Amino acid sequence: MKHFAALIAIAVFVVSIAPGEILAQSPGTGQSAPVTGLKPDRTTADPATRRAMGERRAAVRQKRADCRKQARQQKVALLKRRAFIRDCAARS
């Protein structure tokens, strides 16, 4: 308990000494596109490309849904189901 209290005291002390340096935000890099954490092509691609990407993702989702349904019909064990779905989607 003493060690934990000492660690808390040290952390409070360090934060109080230089709060601006520790919590400061980095300056902008001058990028024209916003950084969203997503893949850049999802936010900066033209509408036709984004539509095509959406259609491809929908096709993959549908394929996986069909494979999940097939796994349930074949009563594949729950622990083996993920591998079954991955192999089924790759074959299709």
C-alpha positions as CSV (number, residue, x, y, z in Angstrom):
1,M,0.0,0.0,0.0
2,K,2.9,2.3,0.8
3,H,4.4,1.7,-2.7
4,F,1.1,2.5,-4.4
5,A,0.7,5.8,-2.4
6,A,4.3,6.7,-3.3
7,L,3.7,6.1,-7.0
8,I,0.5,8.2,-6.9
9,A,2.4,11.0,-5.1
10,I,5.2,10.9,-7.7
11,A,2.8,11.0,-10.6
12,V,0.9,14.0,-9.1
13,F,4.2,15.8,-8.5
14,V,5.5,15.2,-12.1
15,V,2.2,16.4,-13.6
16,S,2.1,19.5,-11.4
17,I,5.7,20.5,-12.4
18,A,5.2,20.5,-16.2
19,P,1.5,20.2,-17.1
20,G,1.9,22.1,-20.3
21,E,4.7,19.9,-21.7
22,I,3.1,16.6,-20.8
23,L,-0.5,17.4,-21.8
24,A,0.3,19.7,-24.8
25,Q,-1.0,18.7,-28.2
26,S,1.4,18.4,-31.1
27,P,1.4,21.0,-33.8
28,G,-0.4,20.2,-37.0
29,T,1.5,18.6,-39.9
30,G,-0.2,20.6,-42.6
31,Q,-2.1,17.7,-44.1
32,S,-5.0,18.6,-46.3
33,A,-7.1,15.5,-45.4
34,P,-8.4,15.1,-41.9
35,V,-6.8,12.3,-39.8
36,T,-9.7,10.1,-38.7
37,G,-7.9,6.9,-37.8
38,L,-9.7,5.2,-40.7
39,K,-8.0,4.2,-43.9
40,P,-7.4,7.3,-45.9
41,D,-9.1,6.0,-49.1
42,R,-12.4,5.9,-47.2
43,T,-12.4,9.6,-46.6
44,T,-10.7,11.0,-49.6
45,A,-11.7,8.7,-52.4
46,D,-14.2,10.0,-55.0
47,P,-17.8,8.8,-54.7
48,A,-17.6,6.2,-57.4
49,T,-14.6,4.5,-55.7
50,R,-16.3,4.6,-52.3
51,R,-19.4,3.1,-53.8
52,A,-17.4,0.3,-55.4
53,M,-15.6,-0.3,-52.1
54,G,-18.9,-0.5,-50.3
55,E,-20.2,-3.0,-52.8
56,R,-17.2,-5.2,-52.3
57,R,-17.5,-5.0,-48.5
58,A,-21.2,-5.9,-48.8
59,A,-20.4,-8.9,-51.0
60,V,-17.9,-10.2,-48.4
61,R,-20.4,-9.7,-45.6
62,Q,-23.0,-11.6,-47.5
63,K,-20.5,-14.4,-48.2
64,R,-19.6,-14.7,-44.5
65,A,-23.3,-14.7,-43.6
66,D,-23.9,-17.5,-46.0
67,C,-21.0,-19.5,-44.5
68,R,-22.2,-18.9,-41.0
69,K,-25.6,-20.2,-42.0
70,Q,-24.0,-23.2,-43.6
71,A,-21.8,-23.8,-40.4
72,R,-25.0,-23.8,-38.3
73,Q,-26.8,-26.2,-40.6
74,Q,-23.8,-28.6,-40.5
75,K,-23.6,-28.2,-36.7
76,V,-19.9,-27.3,-36.7
77,A,-18.6,-27.0,-33.2
78,L,-18.4,-23.4,-31.8
79,L,-14.7,-23.5,-31.4
80,K,-14.1,-24.7,-35.0
81,R,-16.8,-22.5,-36.5
82,R,-14.5,-19.4,-37.1
83,A,-12.0,-21.5,-39.0
84,F,-14.8,-23.1,-41.0
85,I,-16.2,-19.7,-41.9
86,R,-12.8,-18.4,-42.9
87,D,-12.1,-21.4,-45.2
88,C,-15.6,-21.3,-46.6
89,A,-15.4,-17.6,-47.5
90,A,-12.0,-18.2,-49.1
91,R,-13.3,-21.1,-51.2
92,S,-16.4,-19.2,-52.4
